[in-house]
Amino acid sequence: MKQLAVGLVILFLDQFSKLYISTNFVEGESIPLIKSVIYLTYVNNPGAAFGLFAYKRWLLILVGVGALVATWIFRHQIAKQSKLTRWGITLAISGAFGNLIDRLRLGKVIDFIDLRFWPIFNIADIAIVCGIALLFWEVLRDGRKA
């Protein structure tokens, strides 16, 4: 139940932050949040991470829906997995759902966290990366046990 609550909080924060940016910024506008470190820069990303598969909206929607459906179908098996695996899936799916909402609603994803040395991203992207990192960590940890 904790995973569901955290997943919903992540989804809310992601969608709220994107709504805030899209209603208070003009696309391309950038302001320093922490000068020389983090900027808020409003961009619309028509692709996946790093702009991969740009303008392949339906492919990205299919992948997002597929991830959600697979999670639902295998929810009982997921519930039996380690805590680390469950948290990894929770984070990754929450982020995927946040970006899927944008793709369905807008045809692109709103990105706004700008480190200036990395492509601009959003809260959903952070959740996806952290979730995948936890899953990789679990695989590495299990491999050492074997």
C-alpha positions as CSV (number, residue, x, y, z in Angstrom):
1,M,0.0,0.0,0.0
2,K,3.0,2.3,0.6
3,Q,4.1,1.9,-3.0
4,L,0.7,2.9,-4.3
5,A,0.6,6.0,-2.1
6,V,4.2,7.0,-3.1
7,G,3.4,6.3,-6.8
8,L,0.3,8.6,-6.6
9,V,2.3,11.3,-4.9
10,I,5.0,11.1,-7.7
11,L,2.3,11.3,-10.3
12,F,0.6,14.3,-8.7
13,L,3.9,16.2,-8.3
14,D,4.9,15.4,-11.9
15,Q,1.5,16.6,-13.3
16,F,1.3,19.6,-11.0
17,S,4.8,20.8,-11.8
18,K,4.2,20.4,-15.6
19,L,0.9,22.3,-15.3
20,Y,2.7,25.1,-13.4
21,I,5.4,25.3,-15.9
22,S,3.1,25.2,-19.0
23,T,0.8,27.9,-17.5
24,N,3.5,30.3,-16.2
25,F,6.3,30.0,-18.8
26,V,6.5,30.6,-22.5
27,E,8.1,27.7,-24.3
28,G,11.9,28.2,-24.3
29,E,11.7,30.6,-21.3
30,S,14.4,29.8,-18.7
31,I,15.0,31.2,-15.2
32,P,17.6,30.2,-12.7
33,L,16.3,28.2,-9.7
34,I,19.8,27.9,-8.2
35,K,22.0,30.2,-10.2
36,S,24.6,28.4,-12.3
37,V,23.3,25.0,-11.1
38,I,19.6,24.4,-11.8
39,Y,17.3,26.3,-14.2
40,L,13.6,26.0,-14.9
41,T,13.4,25.9,-18.7
42,Y,10.2,25.0,-20.5
43,V,10.5,22.7,-23.5
44,N,8.2,20.3,-25.1
45,N,9.8,17.0,-25.9
46,P,8.2,15.1,-28.8
47,G,10.4,12.0,-28.1
48,A,11.7,9.8,-25.3
49,A,14.9,10.3,-23.3
50,F,17.5,12.4,-25.0
51,G,14.9,13.1,-27.8
52,L,15.1,9.5,-29.0
53,F,12.2,8.4,-31.2
54,A,11.1,12.0,-31.7
55,Y,7.7,12.3,-33.3
56,K,7.0,8.6,-32.8
57,R,4.1,9.5,-30.5
58,W,2.1,6.3,-31.1
59,L,5.1,4.0,-30.5
60,L,5.8,5.8,-27.2
61,I,2.2,5.6,-26.2
62,L,2.1,1.9,-27.0
63,V,5.2,1.3,-24.9
64,G,3.8,3.3,-22.0
65,V,0.4,1.5,-22.1
66,G,2.2,-1.8,-22.5
67,A,4.2,-1.2,-19.3
68,L,1.1,-0.3,-17.4
69,V,-0.8,-3.3,-18.7
70,A,2.1,-5.7,-17.9
71,T,2.4,-4.3,-14.4
72,W,-1.3,-4.8,-13.9
73,I,-1.3,-8.4,-15.3
74,F,1.8,-9.4,-13.2
75,R,0.8,-7.4,-10.0
76,H,0.4,-10.6,-7.9
77,Q,3.9,-11.8,-8.9
78,I,5.3,-8.3,-8.4
79,A,3.8,-8.3,-4.9
80,K,5.9,-11.4,-4.0
81,Q,9.2,-9.8,-5.1
82,S,11.7,-8.1,-2.9
83,K,11.0,-4.7,-1.5
84,L,13.7,-3.2,-3.7
85,T,12.1,-4.7,-6.8
86,R,8.6,-3.4,-5.8
87,W,10.0,0.1,-5.2
88,G,11.9,0.0,-8.5
89,I,8.7,-0.9,-10.4
90,T,6.7,1.6,-8.5
91,L,9.0,4.5,-9.4
92,A,9.4,3.4,-13.0
93,I,5.7,2.9,-13.6
94,S,4.8,6.2,-11.8
95,G,7.1,8.1,-14.1
96,A,6.0,6.2,-17.2
97,F,2.4,7.0,-16.4
98,G,3.2,10.7,-15.9
99,N,4.8,11.0,-19.3
100,L,2.1,8.9,-20.9
101,I,-0.5,11.3,-19.7
102,D,1.4,14.1,-21.4
103,R,1.7,12.1,-24.6
104,L,-2.0,11.3,-24.7
105,R,-3.0,14.8,-23.8
106,L,-0.5,16.9,-25.7
107,G,1.3,14.6,-28.1
108,K,4.6,15.5,-26.3
109,V,6.1,15.6,-22.8
110,I,6.7,18.8,-20.9
111,D,10.3,19.0,-19.6
112,F,11.6,21.8,-17.4
113,I,14.5,20.8,-15.1
114,D,17.7,22.1,-16.7
115,L,21.2,21.4,-15.4
116,R,22.7,23.0,-18.5
117,F,25.1,20.0,-19.0
118,W,22.3,17.4,-19.5
119,P,19.2,17.2,-21.6
120,I,16.2,18.9,-19.9
121,F,14.0,16.5,-18.0
122,N,11.0,16.3,-15.5
123,I,9.9,14.6,-12.3
124,A,8.6,11.6,-14.2
125,D,12.0,11.1,-15.8
126,I,13.7,11.2,-12.4
127,A,11.2,8.5,-11.1
128,I,11.9,6.3,-14.1
129,V,15.7,6.6,-13.8
130,C,15.6,5.9,-10.0
131,G,13.2,3.0,-10.5
132,I,15.4,1.4,-13.2
133,A,18.5,2.0,-11.0
134,L,16.8,0.1,-8.1
135,L,16.0,-2.7,-10.5
136,F,19.5,-2.9,-11.8
137,W,20.8,-2.8,-8.2
138,E,18.6,-5.7,-7.3
139,V,19.8,-7.7,-10.3
140,L,23.4,-7.1,-9.3
141,R,22.8,-7.9,-5.7
142,D,21.0,-11.2,-6.5
143,G,23.8,-12.1,-8.9
144,R,26.4,-11.7,-6.1
145,K,24.2,-13.9,-3.9
146,A,24.2,-16.7,-6.5
